């Protein structure tokens, strides 16, 4: 199978002295010239669905050495019918949450921390920083004094990718209630290949397209009309030329989002094995760092982000 061929290629790459990208590992250890055009499409589908969709990064940047780092987490996937907002709404009950204030600067010293926003400033003994890795890379929040050189280095070395979503809602369903997932063999890797059917979960005629890595990034420069037209072309290839236009759509552009600058982190070729641990290290017991990118066992996941917050809160409470 292609899954097994990829596993063997990665296993061979991990025996090399140098870290190489997954793309290079595939080129070195799989005889691509022997594959038919259809087999090439199958290989690309597996690479996109099992690696690029999971990690948000392109196989040209994903590390073959560290792609299997981390741990498995038990239990099934869960769908939130009202959206992920259910999580912070529940966790924030009884807390003083200030919205609509963009943090611009974090001053820290031996006596405490001052967080400056566009509307004012806040003093605290200690602060938990949950800025996404993409925002840390941009340097839009100033740290005074600057973060330690080792921490800044891994911020630059680690990868941040994109998994963009396009929701299509129709007046009536033209597809079966199940399966929940279906895939498309595309000529180009990752172009409208992964689709999720929401009917079994919320009983509404909504299909969700996942576009990750290179193609997910490319989509961000398209207009909404171009994105909808591209997705509908594919749906009509699969379900017929008479497939109706959607009633409404919802489109994400995570790279363009100033408070995200990407979807989540990935193991980038050349980054050190302990990069996440370094990112999570406190600074002078004043600044503490949480977020999925700081969790060595469960990066790129919601539970990793949540557990990293618990981890840092316990550190602060211990002090």
N, C-alpha and C positions, 0 to 999 in steps of 0.2 A: 504494500500500500504506500501511498505518498506520505502518510503520517510516519510510517516506519522508515522510509527513505530519509525524511527530514531528521528524524531522531538520530539515525546513523551518521548523517552528515554533521550534525551538531556534536555528537560524541567524538568524531574524528577531529573536529575543530578545537574541542576543549583539550586535546592532547598537544596542541601546538604551543610554542613558547610565547607567541604574541596573541593578543585578543584580536579577532577579526569580526567583521559584521556578519550577520546571518546571510545576507545576500552573497558575500564572498564565499562563505562556507558552502552554500548551495552550488555556486559556480565551480568550486574546486572539487567537491565530493559527490556530485550527481551529474551523470552524463546527460546534459540538457540536449545535446545534438541528437541523441537517440530517441527523444520524445516526439510524438506527433503533436500537431497543433492542438488537438483536443486534450491530450495528456498535459501539455503546457498549461492549458486553461485550468485543468483539475489541480495541478501543482500550485498555481497561483491562488486558486480559491482556498486551498488548505493553508498556505502561507498567510493569506490575509485574514481568514476567519480564526485561525488558531493562534496567530502571533500578533499581527498588526491590530486586529480588533481588540484583542485582550490587553495589549500594552500601549496602544495609541501611537506607537512609533513605527517608522518605516523600517523594513528589513535592511535597508542600506545603512541604518544607524543603530539598529538593535544589536547588542553584544551577544555573540555566540557563547562567550565564556560565562556570562552571568544571567542568561535568559531563564535558567531554571532555579535561580536563587529564590529564597522565600519558602513559605510553608502553605500547605492546604488548610482550608477552614471548613469544618463540617457544616452540614445542613444544606437546604435547598435555596435557590435564588428566590427572592420575594419581590412582588410587584406592589407598588404603592398606588392604588387607584386615584388618589387625589394629589399625587406627586410627592417628591422628596421633601417638600416643605413640612410634611407631617413630622419628620424627625426633629428639626430644630424647634418647631412649635411645641412639641411635647417636652423636649429637654429644657427649654427656656422658661417653663412655667415658674413664676415666683422670682425671676431674676430681673435685674435692671439692665435691659438691653437698649443701647442707643443706636438707632438706625439713621441713615442718611448723612453720616459723617465720614469723610475719607481721610484716613491716616496719612500724614505727610512725613512725619519725623518721629524717631524714637531716641530720646536722650537717656543714657544710662550711666550710672556712676556707683561708687561704693555705698552711697546713702539712699539710692532708690532710682526710680524710672519716671520719666515724663513722656507721655504720648501726646503728640501734637496732631490736631485735625484741622480741617478748614474752618471749623467753628469754635475752636478753643483747645484747651489742653487738660490732661488728666494726670494726676500723680498716683503712684502705687509703689509698694515695696518690691513687687516682682510682676512680670508680665509674661503671658504665654502668647507667643507669636504663631499665628496659624495662617500666615500669608502663603498662598500657593507658590510652588516652586517657580512657575512662570512669572509671577509678580516679583519674586526675589531676583530672578534673572534680569528683569528690566531695571532694577535699582531705583524705582520710583519712590520707594519709602527710604528715607535717609536714616542711617544709624550713626549716632554720634556718642562715643567714638565708633569708627567703622567696625564691622564684624571681623573676627580674627581671619588672617589670611588663609588658613587651612579651610575654614568654613566657606569663605567666598570662592575658593578654588573649586570645591565640590559642587557648589551652586552652579558654577560655570560648566563643569564637566558633565553633570547629570542631564538626562534627556527629559524633555517635556513634549508630548505629542498631542494629537487631537482625535477625538471620536465625535464627529458631528452627526446630529439626528435631523431627519426630516419626517414630520408626521403628516400623513395624508388622511383627511377625514372625508368620507363620501356619504351621499344621501342613502345609498343602499349598498350592502356588501355584494361583490361579484366574485368573491373567493370563498373557499370552504371555511368552516369554523375552526377546523384543525387541519394541518399542524400549526403550532405556534411559530416555528421558525421555518423559513425556506430560503434557499440560496440560488444564485444565478451564476452560470459560467460566463464570465466576461472576457472579452478579447484583451483588455488591459486590467492588470491586477487591481482589485479593490473598487472597481467602478460599479456602484449600485449592485453589490453582490450579496449583502446580508439584509434580510427583511424579517421583521417581527410583527406577528399578527396579534393585535390586542383584543380581538373579539372574545376569546375564552375568559378573559380577565375582567373586562368592564362592559361586555356585551354592547359594544359600539363599533360601527364600521370604520375602524382606524387601522392603517398599516404604517409601520415605522421603518424607515430606511436608516441603516447605520453606514456611515462613510468615514473611514479612519485613515490616518497617516497621510500619504502623498495625495490621494484623491480627496480626502477630507479637508486637507489644507487648500487644495485647488478650488474647492467649492466656495470658500470664503470670499473669493474675488468675484463670484458670479452674482448677478441680481437674483432676487427672489423668483422672478418670472423665469429666468434661465434655469434655476434649480428645479422648479416645479416641472418645467418642460422636459428636462433631462430625466427626472424620475418617472414621469408619465410615459415617455417613450419606452422605457424599460418595462413598465407595467403592461403596456399595450403589446409589447413583444410576447409577454408571458400569458396574457389573458384575452388578447384580441384587440383589433383596431377600433372596435366600437366601445371600448372602456370609457366611461364618462369622466369628465373633469371632476376634481375634488371640490367639495363645498368650502373647505378651508384647509390651511396648512400651517404648520409651526416649524420654524427653522432655527437651529442653533449655529452660532459662529463663535466658538470658544476662544480661538486665538485673538479675535478682535475684541473680546470682552475685557475691559481694562482691569477687572477684578479677578480674572482667571488667567488670561494669556496662555491658554492651552487647557487640555482636559485633565490629564494626570501624568505622572512621571513614568519613565521607562529606563531600563538598564542600557545606557548608551555605550557604544564601543569605546574603550579607552578609559572609562570612568573606573576608579578604584572599587574593590569589592566592599569596602567599609564606608562607602560614600554616604549611605543613609544614616549610619551610626554617627558619622562626623556632623552631618546636618542637624541631627537631633541633640548634639551636645549643648548644655547650657553655657551661657556666657556670664562669668562672674557671679553665678547663682542669682542673677537678676533677670536675664532673658532666657526663656525656655521655649523650645521649638516643637510644635506639633503639626500634624497633617499627614496625609497618606505618604508623601515623599520621605518622611522621617521614620516610617515603620519598616524594619528590615524583613519581618515575616509576611506582612500583608499589604505591600504597597499597591497602589493603583486600585484600591477598593474603598468602599464606604466604611466597612468594618475596620479596616486599617486606620483610616482617619479618626474614627470614633475611639478606638483603643489607644491611639497615640495621645489623644486628649486626656483620657483617663490616666495614662502613664505620667504625663507632665503635671497634671493636677495633684497626683499623689506625691510627686517630688516637691512641689511647692508646699503642700500641707506638712510634709516631713520637716520642713525648715521653720 
